[in-house]
Amino acid sequence: MTESKAGLWGFLAGVITAALVAVTISATVALATHPQTRFLMSDAVEISATGYSLFWWTASVFLLALPFVVGYGVAHMSAKTLGVLAGIVIAFLILLIVLAQVSFSV
C-alpha cells in the first residue's frame, strides 16, 4: 500500500467503524446521563450513582476512541497483516451467522 492511499484506507475504516458503533455510543451516553437507568439493574448490583455514571462515561469514551484507533491501525499496517485480520473478521462473522441460525432454529 502506498503512503497516500494508506491514510485514505485508514479514514474509510474509521468511518465504517464509527457507523457500526454509533448506536452503541448513543446508548452508553444515554445510560450515563439519565439518572433513573441505574435502577434497571437494582437487584443485580449495588452501585452508587456516581460509580454507575462513571462506568458508562468510561465505556462511551472508549467507544468514541475506537474509530480513531481502527483508522490509525489500518493506515499503519502492512497489506499482509490487513489480509490476515480481514480473514479473521470474515471467519468470525461466518461463525456468528451459523451460531445465530442454529440458536434460532430450535
CORBEL-V89226 format. One record per residue. N is the residue number from 0. PHI is phi in whole degrees, 0 to 359 (999 if undefined). PSI is psi in whole degrees, -180 to 180 (NA if undefined). OMEGA is omega as a letter, one per 40 degrees, with the letter a starting at -180 (none if undefined). Layout:
n->N phi->PHI psi->PSI omega->OMEGA
n->N phi->PHI psi->PSI omega->OMEGA
This chain:
n->0 phi->999 psi->134 omega->i
n->1 phi->283 psi->161 omega->a
n->2 phi->296 psi->-38 omega->a
n->3 phi->289 psi->-37 omega->i
n->4 phi->284 psi->-26 omega->i
n->5 phi->297 psi->-40 omega->i
n->6 phi->295 psi->-39 omega->i
n->7 phi->292 psi->-39 omega->i
n->8 phi->295 psi->-38 omega->i
n->9 phi->296 psi->-42 omega->i
n->10 phi->297 psi->-45 omega->i
n->11 phi->298 psi->-42 omega->i
n->12 phi->296 psi->-38 omega->i
n->13 phi->294 psi->-41 omega->i
n->14 phi->294 psi->-43 omega->i
n->15 phi->296 psi->-42 omega->i
n->16 phi->297 psi->-42 omega->i
n->17 phi->298 psi->-40 omega->i
n->18 phi->294 psi->-36 omega->a
n->19 phi->287 psi->-31 omega->a
n->20 phi->256 psi->8 omega->a
n->21 phi->298 psi->-44 omega->a
n->22 phi->293 psi->-39 omega->i
n->23 phi->294 psi->-40 omega->i
n->24 phi->297 psi->-44 omega->i
n->25 phi->300 psi->-41 omega->a
n->26 phi->292 psi->-41 omega->a
n->27 phi->292 psi->-37 omega->i
n->28 phi->293 psi->-39 omega->i
n->29 phi->296 psi->-42 omega->i
n->30 phi->293 psi->-33 omega->a
n->31 phi->285 psi->-30 omega->a
n->32 phi->262 psi->-19 omega->a
n->33 phi->265 psi->118 omega->a
n->34 phi->291 psi->-24 omega->a
n->35 phi->278 psi->-12 omega->i
n->36 phi->292 psi->-18 omega->i
n->37 phi->299 psi->-29 omega->a
n->38 phi->276 psi->-1 omega->i
n->39 phi->294 psi->-31 omega->a
n->40 phi->242 psi->35 omega->a
n->41 phi->295 psi->-30 omega->i
n->42 phi->278 psi->-24 omega->a
n->43 phi->278 psi->-43 omega->a
n->44 phi->225 psi->152 omega->i
n->45 phi->250 psi->106 omega->a
n->46 phi->220 psi->148 omega->i
n->47 phi->283 psi->162 omega->i
n->48 phi->297 psi->-37 omega->i
n->49 phi->292 psi->-44 omega->i
n->50 phi->296 psi->-41 omega->i
n->51 phi->297 psi->-48 omega->a
n->52 phi->296 psi->-42 omega->i
n->53 phi->298 psi->-41 omega->i
n->54 phi->301 psi->-48 omega->a
n->55 phi->289 psi->-32 omega->i
n->56 phi->293 psi->-37 omega->i
n->57 phi->295 psi->-44 omega->i
n->58 phi->298 psi->-39 omega->i
n->59 phi->295 psi->-43 omega->i
n->60 phi->296 psi->-43 omega->i
n->61 phi->296 psi->-40 omega->i
n->62 phi->291 psi->-35 omega->i
n->63 phi->291 psi->-32 omega->i
n->64 phi->282 psi->-22 omega->a
n->65 phi->304 psi->-47 omega->i
n->66 phi->299 psi->-36 omega->i
n->67 phi->291 psi->-41 omega->i
n->68 phi->294 psi->-43 omega->i
n->69 phi->296 psi->-45 omega->i
n->70 phi->298 psi->-44 omega->i
n->71 phi->297 psi->-43 omega->a
n->72 phi->297 psi->-43 omega->i
n->73 phi->294 psi->-38 omega->a
n->74 phi->292 psi->-25 omega->a
n->75 phi->251 psi->6 omega->i
n->76 phi->265 psi->158 omega->i
n->77 phi->281 psi->164 omega->a
n->78 phi->297 psi->-37 omega->a
n->79 phi->294 psi->-44 omega->i
n->80 phi->296 psi->-41 omega->i
n->81 phi->297 psi->-38 omega->i
n->82 phi->296 psi->-42 omega->i
n->83 phi->295 psi->-45 omega->i
n->84 phi->296 psi->-39 omega->i
n->85 phi->297 psi->-40 omega->i
n->86 phi->297 psi->-40 omega->i
n->87 phi->295 psi->-43 omega->i
n->88 phi->295 psi->-42 omega->i
n->89 phi->295 psi->-43 omega->i
n->90 phi->297 psi->-40 omega->i
n->91 phi->297 psi->-43 omega->i
n->92 phi->294 psi->-40 omega->i
n->93 phi->297 psi->-43 omega->i
n->94 phi->298 psi->-41 omega->i
n->95 phi->297 psi->-42 omega->i
n->96 phi->294 psi->-42 omega->i
n->97 phi->296 psi->-44 omega->i
n->98 phi->295 psi->-36 omega->i
n->99 phi->294 psi->-40 omega->i
n->100 phi->294 psi->-40 omega->i
n->101 phi->292 psi->-40 omega->a
n->102 phi->288 psi->-30 omega->a
n->103 phi->271 psi->-9 omega->a
n->104 phi->275 psi->-12 omega->a
n->105 phi->283 psi->NA omega->none
